[in-house]
């Protein structure tokens, strides 16, 4: 009789546990979002002006001026291969080559067609944008589009730590012979995480905010500052 009671009690516990498991609400991991207040890793514009945002292991494609759609999140490595994440910087130069930078290595990307072509990594200083670059890393690169040229020449701004500089020859060295402090752009700026040049302006990013900036000789001046949301093409 005692044995039957114990078996019945055990069966009751098992049924209760099963019922609890069936009624439990399965916790679904929160999907990655661009608007969760966390900083993005890098942002760059493809030759067709489509924005690509890298954040964690995922990326988003944001529409250009003529298309304000959003696609993502998508796994970075499904589309861009086995890149070491997070990247230090990414940008598209005036030859329409897109560059990924991580430490002392650089990956050249042909994004001029619908099918991306990722080339083998090269030593950082052996690539065209950094042939005369004296540092071993870079935080962001602002490579100007045609509409943002200064003195009718191609211009690039490099950002590293608390400083930035203008390079009009695309070789990495400051043309002015001296560096500017990022806080001169805005006192709140400690570091620039990414920079892009679009047909509707030039933008720099830090944490969850971005600044629209205008080039003036060898410096950048703020046009306006906003929090980063889903899209900046209607700025």
Secondary structure, DSSP 8 states (H G I E B T S, - for coil): -HHHHHHHHHHHHHHHHHHHHHHS---------TTSS---SEEEE-TT--EEEEETTEEEEE--TT---EEEEEEHHHHH-S--SS-SEEEE-TTSEEEEEETTEEEEEE-SSSS-EE---EEGGGSGGGTT--SS--SEEEE--GGG-BTTB--EEEEETTEEEEETTSSSS-SSSS-EEGGGT-TT-S---EEEEETTEEEEEETTEEEEEEEETTEEEEEEEEE--S--TT-
